[in-house]
Amino acid sequence: MKSATLVFVLAGAALIGLAVRSGGQSPAPPPEASTGFDDLSNGFSDPDRRKADQKFFEEIEHIAPDGLGPLYNAQSCRECHQTPVSGAASQVAELRVGHLDAHHFFQNPEIPINHGAEVIKDRTLINDRAICPEIQERVPETETVRTTRLTTNTLGDGYVEAIADETLLKIRKQQCQASHGKICGQAVKVPVPESEGPDRIGRFGWKDQHASLLAFAADAYLNEMGITNSLQKTEVTTICNPAVATSIPNSDPAKITEPNSLPDPTDSNLEDIDHFASFMRSLKAPARDEAAAATPDAKHGAEVFTKIGCAMCHVDTIVTGKSPAAPGGPGLHPDAVENRTIHPYSDFLLHNVGTGDGIAIAVVEHFGRERVEKRLREEGASAADVQIPIGKAEDECSESYQTAVAEGEKHPKLLRDTLCARNKVRTAPLWGLRLRSRLMHDGGSVQLDEAISRHQGEAEDVTDRFEKLKPSDRKALLAFLQSL
């Protein structure tokens, strides 16, 4: 019986490795997505628009009049996304912390600043920089859950954004069936900007906290650079902030506006975050090393990758659906990322593979208080709803309950579902893997075989099969990974 089950699981992995198509599309073979590291648009934006968007993405921000800080990690988007071109990943990591309460529920940290005069709450991010010394964040001994998270790659994310929710749910269903429930990715519905429609399944960030590149940009602008915008209007702290201008446009270089980033009436009323999102949507997907991919070892390694079950989560081929991108000014062509075949080697779902960092999504940090409160009102929820009583008949974090949520049999709830995912991480897309010197969500692995061996939890059986590979098969698998 055991060997028959193994054959079924491996057959399922091979099935999931085939193209997964968004619903409602024509049967004609979709074109391949644009790939490369030439710093050119994938077709989403015209050359002039692309050039303008990239300038915003790479711009160095200042305290005044830009509004950098008061707490921040970087001075530009490019600072954390630049290997080998703007928008890619880097070695930069951020620090996140928290603690468990007496009932073992995760709680966001409380970080005192300004000699204890103010306490930073509602976020798990600890900023490494500050514009004045008295507000520098430091981790108290009470915050015992700690992790680092590597910068994610945004190359190809315009295509990822266009993947239909139904496609991700189909992948999840195939996983669950093929593995008899051993491997089931969690899909969390998250808010998107009103211009982009209703909530969607998250797919960006290590916790799938965003489904929209515009929301992703707004989050990073506030929490990584300290710059407020239309989607994230509230400063983390105002201590040390420059004076706020009383007139708009602000003509005083020593003052700032609030929000810091305002629509530009001379540029189609676009904000900085509109340019950031447009730039990321225009990024080509990472290209493979074609010479390395053509070697016998790499070709055999691709077969081993599927055979041992890696393709169950690291799905090699997906077909995109319709892009949710709002107009966002002239020179844009969302259809350029629609109905395209991509090879991300990810299911963009959350899994417990034994390396989860134990940090829940701090919803106010990522979505803004106004949007979170609106979402909770729509759900009829409160913070108390997420506290799952010990001994409850049906554990709301169980796979069966989350399956019912994913399939629409039970209502999604942002607080509950994100808390349930605190020990899970998004399946890392493996396209562009050869460009990373540090691996896994925390950068704690530097060798490919070491990173594979760290996979436990849902991936325990796959890791066991990897450890039992013949040396020639292991060598081939690593050659395949090095070609991505």
Buried (B, 14 or more C-beta within 10 A) or exposed (E): EEEEEEEBBBEBBBBBBBBBBBEEBEEEEBEEBBBBBEEBBBBBBBEEBBEBBBEBBBBEBEBBBBBBBBBBBBBBBBBBBBBEBBBBBBEBBBBBBBBEEEEEBBBBBBBEBBEEEBEBBBBBBBBBBBBEEEBBBEBEEEBEBBBBBBBBBBBBBBBBBBBBBBBBBBBBBBBBBBBEEBBBBBBBBBBBBEEBEEBBBBBBBBBBBBBBBBBBBBBBBBBBBBBBBBBBBBBBBEBBBBEEBEEEEBEEEEBBBBBBBBBBEEEEEBBBBBBBBBBBBBBBBBBBEEEBBEBEBBBBBBBBBBBBBBBBBBBBBBBBBBBBBBEBBEBBBBEBBBBBBBBBBBBBBBBBBBBBBBBBBBBBBBBBBEBBEBBBEEBEBEEEBBBBEEEEEEBBBEBEBBBBBBEEEBEBBBBBBBBBBBBBBBBBBBBBBBBBEBBBBBBBBEEBBEBBEBBBBBBBBBBEBBEEBEEEBBBBBBBBBBBB
